[in-house]
């Protein structure tokens, strides 16, 4: 029975979640953990970068949580087995019961109905997994048709747009994540911007990326993604969605956190690309990286 775990403790320094009411937990029953306070997914059963390990009643996360708080509110979805603690299961006593009928529920929910040894009807109103459209699906639901692309390349001197995602009329793409890093001969800072454009770039030397479906059964991605090794003539800018300084280290001194990670999944509207005039671009604002190499990756889903 899928349920939300109510009693837990979160240690952000250790990156652990303790299931307080359980003696042991099974990793294959942990489905999804979301930090509701930070609006961030901590664990997702089908995403290796959001994995973890279980020992006793403690889940240790792969994802770094040091920037969070121990008091953050978590939503933990766990598929409990017989004998596990249960939460929010109302009990209805019925006399002379011979047949059971699921109660009338709203909002597309389905009831789980059981009768205990005393003939009492146990009714759980927790929703079962249902098919939902890709736009309204919560992060981590399997209905999102998701893709990733990545590239490492030598940018142009005085580089502008170095990596772009270009929309398509065939599908609407919602960009969820962009990661930027790099190296150069001598360490130094550059500024990176994530720019939304209302007209497409022209010219330049564009190299199309391999767009990898997260599920091999997905259709081919509809949008265009790739990087530039020679500057294009950039399209009209609606403005920078994000701007951040990036330390680009010397290759011999690369540290694990010399990167920018833009998490773009929010409680409001996602960043949508609906046609070929709509572009999301990583731009390094005219920087020249001597002996430089940039690495950019992106994730999106299409509906």
Order of alpha helices (4+ residues) and beta strands (2+ residues): beta-beta-beta-beta-beta-beta-beta-beta-beta-beta-beta-beta-beta-beta-beta-beta-beta-beta-beta-beta-beta-beta-beta
